[in-house]
Amino acid sequence: MIFGEGVTTMITPIVTLSIIYFYGDLNPNFGFSCILHGIAALIEGAVEPMAVEFVLTFNYAVPASAETIAVFLKTVALYIMCIKMEMDALIAFGYSQIVFSVIFGLVIYRNSSQSLLNAIIPTPIAKG
């Protein structure tokens, strides 16, 4: 899990900045939207080791419920930002992705037996 977390954390800013560099002139809000998605990816990457704990123990209910709640609230947030606040769709979708990541992380963390620090930096396995 350390490899996956390290790769996600290292590659997210590189990919985000590369996409902004190559495609940033497509829309005036594209670059900021990419930054928002990069932040959301970093949050999800930090929570993923705790979600894997449930999958490895065949407890699929917690990640499934976390994803269900997060997708519902992401949709509500996107509706409010686009329809009620008349925000640009790219920016609203970026913010709603952060809402998804935070809610997913909170539900997983609430049900996890690990602390956040132990999930990101696991303890070594005893030999023997």
N, C-alpha and C positions, 0 to 999 in steps of 0.2 A: 504494500500500500504506500510505502514511502516513495517508491519509484513513481507511481502514478500521481501522487500528490506533488512531488517535485517537478515532474514533467508538465503537469497542468499549470502549476504556478509559474514556471519559467516560460512556457510556450505561449500562454495567454497574452502577455503584453507584446510579444514579438509578432504574433499573428494579428492582433488588434492594430498595432501601429503600421504593419505592412498593408493591411486592407485599407486603412485610412490614406496611406501614401499613394497606393495605386488607384483607388476608386473614390477618393474623397471629393472629387469635383463633380460627382453625379448629382448630388443634392446638397444644399447648404447645411442641412442637419445630419447628414450621413456620418460625419466624423464623430460628433457628439453621441450619436446613437451607438456607434461602435464602441466608444469608451464605456457607455452604460452597460452594453452587453459583456464587455471585458470584465467589468466589476462584478456583474452577476456570475460570470464563469468562475471567477476567483472564489466567490462565496460558496458556490456549489461544489467546487473542488475541495474546499475546506471541510464541507459536511459529508462528502462522499465516503470517507472511511467509516464514519458512524453508521451510514446506511448499509454499507457492506457487512457490518456486524450482524444485522438482522437477516440479510440474505444468506449468509453463511450458516446461520442457525435455523434456516428454513422458516423464519418468521416474516412472511411476505406482507402481513397485514399492516405493519407499521410504515414501511416505505410506500405501500399502495395508498394508505390513508393520507400520508403526508403529501404525496403527489396530487391526490384528489383535492384536498383542501387548498393546496397552493395553486393549482390550475384554476379552481373556481374563483379564488380571490384575485388572481392575475387577470382573469376575464372581467371581473367587476371593476378592478382598477383601470383596465384599458377602456372599458365603456365610459367610466366617469371622465377620464382624461380626454378621450376623443370626442365624445358627444356633449358632455356637460361643460367641460372647460375649453373645448375647441382647440386642443393642443395638436401640434403636428403629429401625424401617425407614427413616424419613425421615432421621435422622442418619446411619445407615449408608450410605444412598444418596448423601448429600452427601459423606461422606468417600471413598466409592468413586469419585465423580466427580473428586475431587482426585487420587486415584491414577491415574485415566485420563489426566488432563491432564499430570501430571508424567511418566508413562511415555511418552506420546505425544511430549512435548517432548524428553525425553532421547534417544529413538530418532531423531527428526528432527534434533536438534542434532548427534548423533554422526555422522550421514551428510552434514551440510551443509558446504558450502565456506565459508559465511559465518560471521562471528562473531556472537554474539547482538546486540551493539551495532549492527553494520552491518545486521542484519536488521531491527531496529526503526527505526533512523535510516539509511536508505540514502544512499550518496554521490550527489551530483548528476550527471546525465548531461551529458557534454561536448557543447557546441553546435558545430555546424559540420561 
